[in-house]
Amino acid sequence: MDLWELFPFTPEVGYLGLTIVSFFGSLVPFVPIPSFVLLVTMAVGTQFDIHILAIIGAVAATAAKQIIFYISYGGGRIISEKTKKRMKPFQKLVKRYGATAAFVAAATPIPDDIIYIPLGLSKYSPKKFFIATLLGKLVLCYILVLISHYMGLSILEPVLENIDDPLPVYIGIIIFAAAMTVTVILVLRLDWGRILGRIAPWTIDDNEDKNQN
């Protein structure tokens, strides 16, 4: 199977298609759609400029995450009040390391909304959040496109040559997204007060909130 069979529409829609997929793939909170699969596919070969690909992927994803951040910043009901209370210690931990936490979440392929929504709920600086997230997404996207551009075919061809139908690849993507979603759900259900109370007791100290306010 040829790599382009995974996304047969790509040559026609080009950069616009990447923008749309990256934006909407990053917009759904807690349901990580691996839009980076399209990014790395487009980076193989010379049909598309890898710098434009990295910038588009980073900017589109950051714009989507900024929307999620603002919704949580305004107190939107992305998560229930019970879950908010359970995650309060984690929220305080994330806020203390705000920019670093946002950057690391953006620069690694983790379910980053676990970090972004607590930052929004804690009224973290939108400007600092945007800068940290954009820089992190740029790092991640450049790593992905560079690896794919210079090593992609040598890595993927041995795998793809034994696959005649792209359906198993699509199923694998769905399974990956489902696994990440389950991970997010488990994290949301953890008792962060009990976990962080031992290693970071200040996160369960109500006086800490008063001192910060």
C-alpha positions in Angstrom: 0.0 0.0 0.0 1.2 3.5 -0.9 1.4 6.0 2.0 -0.9 8.4 0.2 -3.7 5.9 0.1 -4.2 6.7 3.8 -5.3 10.2 2.9 -6.3 10.2 -0.9 -7.8 13.7 -0.6 -4.5 15.3 0.6 -3.0 16.4 -2.8 -6.2 18.2 -3.7 -6.9 20.0 -0.4 -3.2 20.5 0.6 -2.5 23.0 3.3 -6.1 23.9 3.8 -7.0 20.3 4.6 -4.2 20.2 7.2 -5.4 23.4 8.8 -9.0 22.0 9.1 -7.9 18.6 10.4 -5.4 20.0 12.8 -7.9 22.6 14.2 -10.9 20.4 14.6 -8.8 17.4 15.7 -7.5 19.5 18.5 -10.8 21.2 19.4 -12.7 18.3 20.9 -11.7 18.2 24.6 -10.6 14.9 26.1 -11.1 13.0 22.8 -7.6 13.1 21.2 -7.9 12.7 17.5 -4.4 11.9 16.1 -4.4 14.6 13.5 -0.6 14.3 13.5 -1.0 11.3 11.2 -2.0 13.6 8.4 0.9 15.9 9.3 3.5 13.2 9.1 2.0 11.8 5.9 2.2 15.2 4.1 5.8 15.6 5.3 7.0 12.6 3.4 8.6 13.5 0.1 8.9 17.0 -1.4 5.3 17.8 -2.4 4.8 20.1 0.6 7.1 22.5 2.4 8.0 21.0 5.8 8.3 24.5 7.4 4.8 25.5 6.3 3.5 22.1 7.4 4.9 22.5 10.9 3.7 26.1 11.3 0.2 25.3 10.1 -0.1 22.3 12.3 1.2 24.3 15.4 -0.9 27.4 14.8 -4.1 25.5 14.0 -3.7 23.3 17.1 -2.9 26.2 19.3 -5.9 28.2 18.1 -8.2 25.2 19.0 -6.6 24.8 22.4 -6.9 28.5 23.1 -10.7 28.2 22.6 -10.8 25.3 25.1 -8.7 27.3 27.5 -11.1 30.3 27.3 -14.2 28.1 27.7 -12.7 26.7 30.9 -11.4 30.2 31.9 -15.0 31.5 31.8 -16.2 28.6 33.9 -17.8 26.6 31.1 -19.2 23.2 32.1 -16.6 21.1 30.3 -16.4 18.9 33.4 -18.8 18.5 36.3 -18.5 20.3 39.6 -17.7 17.0 41.3 -14.8 16.4 39.0 -13.6 20.0 39.4 -13.5 19.5 43.2 -11.7 16.3 42.8 -9.1 17.9 40.5 -8.6 21.0 42.6 -5.3 20.0 44.0 -4.0 19.0 40.5 -5.3 22.4 39.3 -3.2 24.2 41.9 -0.2 22.2 41.0 -0.5 22.9 37.3 -1.1 26.7 37.9 2.2 27.0 39.9 4.1 25.6 36.9 1.8 27.2 34.4 4.0 28.1 31.4 6.2 25.0 31.8 3.2 22.7 32.2 1.5 24.2 29.1 4.8 23.9 27.0 5.4 20.3 28.1 1.8 19.3 27.4 2.0 20.9 23.9 5.4 19.5 23.0 4.5 15.9 23.8 1.8 13.7 22.4 -0.2 13.4 25.6 -3.9 14.3 26.2 -3.0 17.9 26.8 -6.5 19.1 27.8 -5.8 17.5 31.2 -3.3 20.4 31.7 -5.1 23.2 29.7 -8.5 23.0 31.4 -7.1 23.2 34.9 -5.1 26.2 33.8 -8.2 27.9 32.5 -10.2 27.1 35.6 -7.4 28.7 37.7 -7.5 31.9 35.6 -4.0 31.5 34.4 -2.7 34.3 32.1 -4.2 33.8 28.6 -1.2 35.5 27.0 1.4 33.2 28.8 -0.8 30.2 27.9 -0.9 31.1 24.2 2.9 31.7 24.0 3.8 28.5 25.9 1.4 26.4 23.9 2.4 27.7 20.5 6.1 27.2 21.3 5.4 23.6 22.5 3.3 22.8 19.4 6.0 24.2 17.1 8.5 21.9 18.8 6.3 18.9 18.5 5.3 19.6 14.8 8.8 20.3 13.7 10.0 17.0 15.4 7.2 15.1 13.6 7.7 16.6 10.1 11.5 16.4 10.3 11.5 12.7 11.3 8.8 11.9 8.7 10.5 13.9 6.0 14.0 12.4 6.4 13.2 9.0 7.8 9.5 8.5 7.0 9.7 6.2 4.0 12.4 4.0 5.4 10.4 3.5 8.6 6.9 3.2 7.1 7.6 1.3 3.8 8.5 -2.0 5.5 5.2 -1.8 7.4 3.0 -0.6 4.6 4.3 -3.1 2.0 2.5 -5.9 3.8 -0.8 -3.9 4.0 -3.1 -3.9 1.0 -6.1 -2.2 2.6 -5.9 1.1 4.6 -8.8 -0.1 6.8 -6.5 -1.7 9.4 -4.6 1.6 9.7 -7.8 3.5 10.3 -8.8 1.0 12.9 -5.4 1.4 14.6 -5.9 5.2 14.7 -9.4 4.7 16.3 -8.0 2.3 18.9 -5.2 4.8 19.7 -7.8 7.6 20.2 -10.0 5.3 22.3 -7.0 4.3 24.5 -6.1 7.9 25.1 -9.7 8.8 25.9 -9.8 6.0 28.5 -6.5 7.3 30.0 -8.1 10.8 30.3 -11.2 9.4 32.0 -9.1 7.5 34.5 -7.0 10.6 35.3 -10.2 12.6 35.8 -11.5 10.0 38.3 -8.4 10.0 40.4 -8.5 11.4 43.9 -5.8 14.1 43.5 -6.2 15.3 47.0 -5.1 11.9 48.3 -2.3 11.5 45.7 -0.8 15.0 46.0 -1.5 15.4 49.7 1.6 13.3 50.4 4.1 14.8 47.9 2.7 18.3 47.6 0.6 19.0 50.7 0.3 22.7 49.8 -2.1 21.7 47.0 -4.8 20.7 49.6 -4.2 23.7 51.8 -7.1 26.1 51.5 -5.0 28.9 52.9 -2.9 28.6 49.8 -5.8 29.8 47.7 -6.3 32.8 50.1 -2.7 33.7 49.8 -2.8 33.6 46.0 -6.0 35.7 45.9 
